[in-house]
Amino acid sequence: MTQPRRQLVPPGSDGAYHCVQRCVRRAFLCGVDAYTGHSFEHRKRWIEQRLRLLAECFAVSIHAYAVMSNHLHIVVQLAPDAAAAWNDADVAARWVRLFPPREEADAAVDAKCSRLIADPERLQRIRGRLCDLSWLMRCLAEPIARRANREDGCKGRFWEGRFKAQRLCDERALLAAMTYVDLNPVRAGIVERLHDTTHTGATARLSQASQTPEALSRPLGPILGVPRPALAMSTADYLHLLDWTGRALAPGKKGRISGDAPAALRRFESDPARWTTRVRGIGSGYWRVVGSAEALIALAERIGQQWLKGLRLAERLG
């Protein structure tokens, strides 16, 4: 049964989430159509461009993403404290970038901003929307759907009506979700190596590192959006972990890993042998919440449920 989103994401709250948005009927609407041979690969760039705009307008930090042929993943952290710090002009300007006036002239943009600033009640609602997960996903999905339908000369749904969201309760859950998302092309067998991936957050990190090598030694932070420390590791540590995990999760392997676990992983996983199970669990072991057994039990009690999918896996992984 569908659950109200506010149970998982209370309005005005912070927190990290793994979101998945799928195309209708899981059709290949962003990749290569297996039946016609028609390529829609260029739409993946549309989605990446839209993500960059949203990260500049919303009070969010995007830690990882992967744009696949028939779905996309995002690991995002809400930052309502950042939205609260914006002045009214900032809020209005960000909203107008997302919903510009029909006339693109500067005068029309300025006029729309002025009207928003003159309406404090509406501006306060907008401030809340700019740190709201559902509004973020809406502002991502709708423009892409309209643009694709114009290109195809058709009407109707492009995305499934409701995106999937998992609450990431702690740093270990955040790291596992980031790893799961950035390795999507590797796990799917599209590429064999991390360095061959495209349209992912890992690709963006590798590209940045090639242009600015000193970025590798910096603390790991979001790819886009509000800057903040993500996890207690450097960008180089994270890329090393991705490469090491990707070799274990490649198709045809059982997920067994060698004993030479990256030192950075040992700060999050006392037994590295459990790591691949934890990463795989993001896609199939958990559902609405990823974290410790205690975190899942606490959330289940808060929303009035007796059990949440993933509890047994959480108990086994410790």
C-alpha positions as CSV (number, residue, x, y, z in Angstrom):
1,M,0.0,0.0,0.0
2,T,1.3,3.5,-0.9
3,Q,2.4,5.4,2.2
4,P,2.2,9.2,2.6
5,R,5.6,10.7,1.7
6,R,5.5,13.0,4.8
7,Q,5.9,9.9,7.0
8,L,9.3,9.3,5.6
9,V,10.2,13.0,4.9
10,P,8.6,15.3,7.4
11,P,8.1,18.8,6.0
12,G,11.0,21.1,6.9
13,S,13.2,18.3,8.0
14,D,16.8,17.6,7.0
15,G,18.2,14.1,6.2
16,A,19.8,12.1,3.4
17,Y,17.8,10.1,0.8
18,H,18.3,7.7,-2.1
19,C,15.8,8.5,-4.7
20,V,14.9,6.4,-7.8
21,Q,12.7,7.7,-10.7
22,R,11.8,5.2,-13.5
23,C,10.5,5.7,-17.0
24,V,7.0,4.4,-17.7
25,R,6.9,0.7,-18.4
26,R,10.6,0.8,-17.8
27,A,11.0,1.6,-21.4
28,F,14.4,2.7,-22.8
29,L,13.4,6.4,-23.1
30,C,16.8,7.7,-22.2
31,G,19.1,5.1,-23.9
32,V,19.0,3.1,-27.1
33,D,15.6,1.6,-28.1
34,A,16.3,-2.1,-28.5
35,Y,13.4,-2.5,-31.0
36,T,14.0,0.5,-33.3
37,G,17.7,1.1,-32.7
38,H,16.9,4.8,-32.2
39,S,19.3,6.4,-29.7
40,F,18.0,8.7,-26.9
41,E,21.4,8.9,-25.2
42,H,21.4,12.7,-25.5
43,R,18.5,12.9,-22.9
44,K,21.0,11.7,-20.2
45,R,22.8,15.0,-20.7
46,W,19.5,16.9,-20.3
47,I,19.0,15.2,-16.9
48,E,22.6,16.1,-15.8
49,Q,22.1,19.7,-16.9
50,R,18.8,19.9,-15.0
51,L,20.4,18.4,-11.9
52,R,23.1,21.2,-12.0
53,L,20.4,23.9,-12.2
54,L,18.4,22.3,-9.3
55,A,21.5,22.1,-7.2
56,E,22.0,25.8,-7.7
57,C,18.5,26.7,-6.8
58,F,17.4,24.2,-4.1
59,A,18.9,23.9,-0.6
60,V,20.3,20.5,-1.2
61,S,23.6,18.6,-1.4
62,I,23.8,16.0,-4.2
63,H,26.3,13.3,-3.2
64,A,25.8,10.8,-6.0
65,Y,23.7,10.2,-9.1
66,A,23.5,7.8,-12.0
67,V,21.4,8.4,-15.2
68,M,20.6,5.0,-16.7
69,S,18.7,4.1,-19.9
70,N,15.3,3.7,-18.1
71,H,15.8,5.2,-14.7
72,L,17.9,7.5,-12.6
73,H,19.3,7.5,-9.1
74,I,20.1,10.4,-6.8
75,V,21.6,10.5,-3.4
76,V,20.6,13.9,-1.9
77,Q,20.7,15.6,1.5
78,L,18.2,18.3,2.4
79,A,19.5,21.5,3.9
80,P,16.6,23.5,5.4
81,D,19.1,25.5,7.4
82,A,20.6,26.9,4.2
83,A,17.2,27.9,2.9
84,A,16.5,29.7,6.2
85,A,19.6,31.7,5.8
86,W,18.6,33.1,2.3
87,N,17.2,36.6,2.2
88,D,13.9,37.2,0.3
89,A,15.7,38.3,-2.8
90,D,17.7,35.1,-2.9
91,V,14.5,33.0,-2.6
92,A,12.7,34.9,-5.3
93,A,15.7,34.8,-7.7
94,R,16.1,31.0,-7.2
95,W,12.4,30.4,-7.8
96,V,12.3,32.5,-11.0
97,R,15.3,30.6,-12.4
98,L,13.2,27.4,-12.0
99,F,10.0,29.0,-13.3
100,P,11.0,31.8,-15.5
101,P,8.4,34.2,-17.1
102,R,7.3,33.6,-20.7
103,E,9.2,36.7,-21.7
104,E,13.0,36.2,-21.2
105,A,13.8,39.9,-21.0
106,D,15.5,41.1,-17.8
107,A,12.6,43.4,-17.1
108,A,10.2,40.5,-17.0
109,V,12.4,38.5,-14.7
110,D,12.9,41.5,-12.4
111,A,9.2,42.2,-12.3
112,K,8.4,38.6,-11.3
113,C,11.0,38.7,-8.5
114,S,9.5,41.9,-7.3
115,R,6.0,40.5,-7.2
116,L,7.2,37.5,-5.1
117,I,9.1,39.7,-2.7
118,A,6.0,41.8,-2.2
119,D,4.0,38.7,-1.1
120,P,5.7,37.4,2.1
121,E,3.2,34.6,2.6
122,R,3.8,33.1,-0.8
123,L,7.6,33.7,-0.5
124,Q,7.6,31.7,2.8
125,R,5.8,28.8,1.0
126,I,8.4,28.9,-1.8
127,R,11.3,28.9,0.8
128,G,9.9,25.7,2.1
129,R,9.5,24.2,-1.3
130,L,13.2,24.9,-2.1
131,C,14.2,22.4,0.6
132,D,11.5,19.9,0.0
133,L,12.3,16.5,-1.6
134,S,9.1,16.1,-3.5
135,W,9.4,19.5,-5.1
136,L,13.0,18.7,-6.0
137,M,12.0,15.5,-7.8
138,R,9.0,17.3,-9.4
139,C,11.2,20.1,-10.8
140,L,13.6,17.4,-12.1
141,A,11.0,15.1,-13.7
142,E,8.4,17.4,-15.3
143,P,10.7,19.6,-17.6
144,I,12.4,16.5,-18.9
145,A,9.1,14.8,-19.6
146,R,7.8,17.9,-21.5
147,R,11.0,18.2,-23.5
148,A,11.1,14.5,-24.5
149,N,7.4,14.6,-25.5
150,R,8.0,17.6,-27.7
151,E,10.9,15.8,-29.3
152,D,8.8,12.7,-29.9
153,G,5.7,14.7,-31.0
154,C,3.5,12.9,-28.5
155,K,1.7,13.3,-25.2
156,G,1.5,11.2,-22.1
157,R,3.7,10.0,-19.2
158,F,7.4,9.8,-19.5
159,W,8.1,8.9,-15.9
160,E,6.3,6.7,-13.5
161,G,4.0,8.7,-11.3
162,R,5.8,8.2,-8.0
163,F,9.5,8.1,-7.2
164,K,11.0,5.7,-4.7
165,A,12.8,7.2,-1.7
166,Q,14.9,5.6,1.0
167,R,15.9,7.4,4.1
168,L,19.6,7.0,4.9
169,C,19.8,7.0,8.7
170,D,23.6,7.2,9.2
171,E,26.9,7.7,7.5
172,R,27.4,4.1,6.7
173,A,24.0,4.0,5.0
174,L,25.0,7.2,3.1
175,L,28.3,5.6,1.9
176,A,26.6,2.4,0.9
177,A,24.0,4.3,-1.1
178,M,26.6,6.5,-2.8
179,T,28.6,3.4,-3.7
180,Y,25.5,1.6,-5.0
181,V,24.5,4.5,-7.2
182,D,27.9,5.4,-8.6
183,L,28.5,1.7,-9.5
184,N,25.2,1.3,-11.3
185,P,26.7,1.0,-14.8
186,V,29.3,-1.5,-13.5
187,R,26.7,-3.7,-11.7
188,A,24.5,-3.6,-14.8
189,G,27.3,-4.9,-17.0
190,I,27.3,-1.8,-19.2
191,V,31.0,-1.2,-18.4
192,E,33.6,-3.2,-16.7
193,R,35.6,-0.5,-15.0
194,L,34.8,2.5,-12.9
195,H,36.8,4.8,-15.3
196,D,34.5,3.8,-18.2
197,T,31.3,4.9,-16.6
198,T,29.4,7.9,-17.9
199,H,26.6,10.1,-16.6
200,T,27.3,9.4,-12.9
201,G,28.6,11.3,-10.0
202,A,31.8,9.2,-10.1
203,T,32.3,10.3,-13.7
204,A,32.1,13.9,-12.5
205,R,34.5,13.3,-9.7
206,L,37.0,11.6,-12.0
207,S,36.7,14.4,-14.5
208,Q,37.3,17.0,-11.8
209,A,40.3,15.1,-10.6
210,S,41.9,14.9,-14.0
211,Q,41.6,18.7,-14.4
212,T,42.5,19.6,-10.8
213,P,44.6,16.7,-9.3
214,E,44.7,18.4,-5.9
215,A,41.0,17.8,-5.6
216,L,41.7,14.1,-4.8
217,S,43.2,15.0,-1.5
218,R,40.3,17.2,-0.4
219,P,37.7,16.0,2.1
220,L,34.9,14.2,0.3
221,G,32.0,16.6,-0.3
222,P,28.9,16.8,-2.5
223,I,29.2,16.8,-6.2
224,L,26.6,19.6,-6.5
225,G,24.7,21.9,-4.3
226,V,25.3,23.2,-0.7
227,P,28.9,22.4,0.3
228,R,29.3,20.3,3.4
229,P,31.6,17.5,4.6
230,A,30.0,14.3,3.4
231,L,32.0,11.5,5.0
232,A,35.3,11.1,6.9
233,M,37.4,10.3,3.8
234,S,39.1,12.1,0.9
235,T,37.9,12.0,-2.7
236,A,40.8,9.7,-3.5
237,D,39.7,7.4,-0.7
238,Y,36.1,7.3,-2.1
239,L,37.2,6.6,-5.7
240,H,39.5,3.8,-4.5
241,L,36.6,2.3,-2.5
242,L,34.4,2.5,-5.6
243,D,37.0,0.8,-7.8
244,W,37.6,-1.9,-5.2
245,T,33.9,-2.6,-4.6
246,G,33.1,-2.5,-8.3
247,R,35.4,-5.4,-9.0
248,A,33.5,-7.4,-6.5
249,L,30.0,-6.5,-7.7
250,A,30.7,-7.0,-11.4
251,P,28.2,-9.4,-13.1
252,G,29.1,-13.0,-12.7
253,K,30.9,-12.5,-9.4
254,K,29.4,-13.6,-6.0
255,G,30.4,-10.4,-4.3
256,R,33.3,-11.8,-2.4
257,I,36.1,-9.4,-1.7
258,S,39.8,-9.7,-1.0
259,G,41.3,-8.9,2.4
260,D,43.1,-5.8,1.2
261,A,40.1,-3.5,2.0
262,P,40.8,0.2,1.7
263,A,41.7,1.7,5.0
264,A,38.9,4.3,4.7
265,L,36.3,1.5,4.6
266,R,37.4,0.2,8.0
267,R,36.1,3.4,9.6
268,F,32.6,2.5,8.5
269,E,32.6,-1.3,8.3
270,S,34.2,-3.4,11.1
271,D,34.0,-6.5,8.8
272,P,34.8,-5.7,5.2
273,A,33.4,-9.0,4.1
274,R,29.9,-7.7,4.8
275,W,30.4,-4.6,2.6
276,T,29.2,-6.0,-0.7
277,T,26.1,-7.4,1.0
278,R,25.4,-4.0,2.5
279,V,25.8,-2.3,-0.9
280,R,23.6,-4.8,-2.7
281,G,21.0,-4.4,0.0
282,I,20.4,-0.8,-1.1
283,G,18.6,-2.1,-4.2
284,S,16.9,-5.2,-2.8
285,G,17.4,-5.8,0.9
286,Y,15.9,-2.5,2.2
287,W,12.9,-0.6,1.1
288,R,12.0,2.7,2.7
289,V,14.8,3.1,5.3
290,V,18.5,2.1,5.3
291,G,20.3,2.0,8.6
292,S,20.8,0.0,11.8
293,A,18.1,-2.3,13.2
294,E,17.6,0.3,16.0
295,A,17.0,3.1,13.4
296,L,14.5,0.9,11.5
297,I,12.6,0.0,14.7
298,A,12.4,3.6,15.8
299,L,11.0,4.8,12.5
300,A,8.5,2.0,12.4
301,E,7.2,3.0,15.8
302,R,7.1,6.7,14.8
303,I,4.9,6.0,11.7
304,G,2.8,3.4,13.5
305,Q,4.1,0.2,11.8
306,Q,5.2,-3.0,13.5
307,W,7.9,-3.8,10.9
308,L,9.9,-2.4,8.0
309,K,11.5,-4.3,5.2
310,G,15.2,-4.6,5.7
311,L,15.0,-5.1,9.5
312,R,16.4,-8.7,9.3
313,L,19.2,-7.6,7.0
314,A,20.1,-4.8,9.3
315,E,20.2,-7.2,12.3
316,R,22.4,-9.6,10.4
317,L,24.8,-6.9,9.2
318,G,25.0,-5.3,12.6
